[in-house]
Amino acid sequence: MIPRKLLFLAAALCAAARAQNAPPEITLQDALARARQYGGQIQAANAAVLLAREDRVQAKANRLPSVNAFNQFIYTEGNGTPSGVFVANDGVHVYNEQAIVHEEALAFFRKGEVRRAAAAEAIARARLEVAARGLNVTVIQDYYAIVSAQRKLANARTALDEAQRFFEITQQLEKGGEAAHSDVIKAQIDLESRKRDLSEAEVTVQKAKIALGVLMFPNFSAEFNVVDDLQQAPMLPPLPEAQAQATASSPDLAAARAGVTEAKEEVTVARYAYIPSLGLDVFYGIDANQFAITSNEAQATGRSTLPNYLVEGRRNLGYVAQATLNIPVWNWGATRSRVKQAELRRNQAQLDLTLAERTLQGNLASLYEEARIAQAQLDSLRGSVDLASESLRLTLLRYQAGEATALEVVDAQTTLNQARNAYDDGLARYRVAIAQLQTLTGTL
């Protein structure tokens, strides 16, 4: 005989195995988090943020001194003279090994490029949030499409049970001579129709899962279940509160404001072309005809070493500094044209900001009205379900008493099923509207 402890252990192991193999239970928050992790548009927007960040780093670096190592060897064909064939060269062999420090002196005071890059990064971050919220809307719609389809599947099963029960009633009444065979046929036709409705409902659930599974998993899967939270929808907030939250958290407004800042800095950067540039360069190293710190042999190397080119022990290692002032004088109005272009972009950015504000208010008003109407209709839809259920009960009693026809019963069954589906659609409509409103206000 098997000990009781072993039986309990085996039962526990079987239950654990079944739980491990069970499809995951997904809530709306889980679905949103998974979609953000694996959504292609989110990854692309995040890459744009990283690129914009590097642009800002480069803009800051351009204001600081740069150091380069200059390495060069020049060979000139000899012709019996110190300089060789090309008289511009200092000798047949020229070695350049120098460290070069360069600084655009006025760039330290020109902060427009850095501020422009920072604004561009802010735009990229705002667009990342825009992409995330757009993905949220898609996930919300797909999620509640599954919930609604599952409810309609349950309604289809209930309707099938009711049709089966009515079919059995007609058969019993026919056997007792209380109903015509046409009633049985009518009930059977309705029963077959309910079976087809059930099959269609099952397909609809699977298709809805496929649409959401594409967004949630790195490798496609439709093996999961969603939590039905239609009855847990939060209450509709006051409109002024929703407006304040939407304005404060809107990534579209943030992107538009950053676009205005970027356009203003574009004007500043374009005007820099009117200002002179001052370049400072320091060279330290070797520029000689020998690759050596000191030339130990006297050489007739040419004009660059005169009048002491015959001096032994000549030092080659040293430095030179130069300053270059470039003053813009005339470029046929190209600078003026670039400034004008930047000003036009700035004006357009202001218009885009105004349009974004109006669009946000319009979207908020539309979603709020949708949620309000959907909420107001729930009581009426629930009442219709109760009335249709009572109507079916009474019609079935009247049919059994010989006071109603089979057609009236089938019609009552259809009406009840439609009322159930309409109520579930109303719940899903309100839940979707609330979730989209939460997305717009940044509370989801």
C-alpha positions, 0 to 999 in steps of 0.5 A: 500500500502506498504511504499517504505522504507519498500520495500527497507529495505526488499530488503536490508535484503534479499541481506544480507541474500544471502551474508551471505549464499553464499560460501566463496571466497578463494584466493590463500593466503587464501588457503595457510593460512588455510592449514597451520592452519589445516594441520596435517603435520604442526601440527606434525612438530610444535610439534617437534619444541616444543619438541626440545625447551624443550630439550634445556631447559633441557640441560641448566638446567643440567649445574646448581646446583640441590636441592632435599629434601631427606626423609627417615625412616629406621626401623631395627628389634631390638635384644637388641643392639643399632644397632638392627639386622643389625649392619650396621645401626645406630639404630633401628630407623633412620630418614633422613630429608635432603636438598641435593644440587648437582652440577657437577662442570665441567658441567658449562664449558661443553657447548656441550650439550646446543649447540647440543640441540640448533642445534636440535631445529634449525633443527626442526624449519627448518623442520617445514618450509620444511613441510609448503613449501611442503604443499604449493606445494600441495595447489597450485596444487589443487587450480589451478586444480580448476581454470583450471577445472572451465575454462574448464567448461566454455569452455564446456558450450561455446562449447555446445552453438556452437553445439546447434547453429549448430544443429539449422542451420542444421535443418533450412537448412534441412527444406529448402532443402539445407542440408541432414538429415545426417547433422542433425544427425551428428550435433545432435551426436556432441550436445549430446557429448558436453552435456556429456563433460559438465557433466564431466567438472562439476564433475571435478570441484567438485572433485578438490574442494573436494581435496582442501577442505580436506586441508583447513577446520577443518570440511570437506567442498567443498562449496567454490569458488576460485578466478581465477588469472591466468591472474595476474601471476607475471613476471619471475624473473632473474635467478641469483636473484632467485638463491640468494633468494632460497639459502638464504631462503631454509629451507632444507639448514638451516636444513642441516647446523644445522645438521652439527652443531649438529653432530660437537657437538656430537663429542664434547659431546662424547669426554667429556667421556675422561675428569674426572668429579667432583661432589659437594654435600652438605647435610643439615638436620637430620640423627638421631635416633630421628625425632627431632632437639635436642635429649633431652634424652640420648640414647645408640644408637650405634657407630655413636654417640660415644663417646658422645651417653650418652650426653643429648641435642645432636644436630641432625640438621647439614650439611655435604659436599663431593666432588667426583672426577671420573677419567676415566681409562679403558672401553675397548675402548667404549669411543673411539668407541662413538667418532668414531661414532660421527665423522662418523655422522659429515662426513655424515652431511657434505655430506648431506649438499652438497647434499642439496645444489646440490638438491636445485640448481637442483630443482630451475633450473627445476622449472625455465625452466618449468616457462620459457617454459610455459611463452614462449608458451602462445603467441602461444597458444593464437594465436591458439585460435584466428586461431581456432575461425576464422576457425570455423567462416569461415567453418560455412559460407562455410557450409551455402553456401554449400561449406563445410560439416557438418563434417568439421564444427564439426571438427572446433568446436572440434579444437576450444574447444581443443585450448581453453582448451590448452590455459587455461592449458598453463596459469595454467601451468605457474601460477603453475610454478611461484607459486612453484618457489616463494615457493622455493625462499621464496617469497610466 
